[in-house]
Amino acid sequence: MQQNQRFLFLAAFTGMVSVQTGAAFARTLFPAVGSEGMAALRLGISAIILMMMFRPWTLRKTVISWAH
């Protein structure tokens, strides 16, 4: 198996595990927060995870960096 195929498999597997884990976790919280609250929690948690992974504050371009 090539390196690229391993990465694709790992990304797909991680996505599947994440969806199933999130659904199982959401099932226990539905009585407490309701469907709208659960949707907000899932979106908020996923936004935090994406911000930790991609760190958008380091992707800002300055005038000097656009020239290069």
Phi, psi and omega in degrees: 000131181284164182300318181295321180292325177296317179297317180296318177297315180297319179295316179294317180296317178297320178297317179295316179296320180297316180296315182291321178294318178297320179293320179293321178292320181295325181301324181282338183264347182306315180297332184277318188246347181080176185288320179293319178295322179293319177298318179295319178297315181295319178293319179295316179295319179293325177295320178296317179297316179295322178293326177290327182283316188257346178043074185298338179291344177267355182265001182293140179258137175260171179298321181293319183288335176290333182288336182271000000 
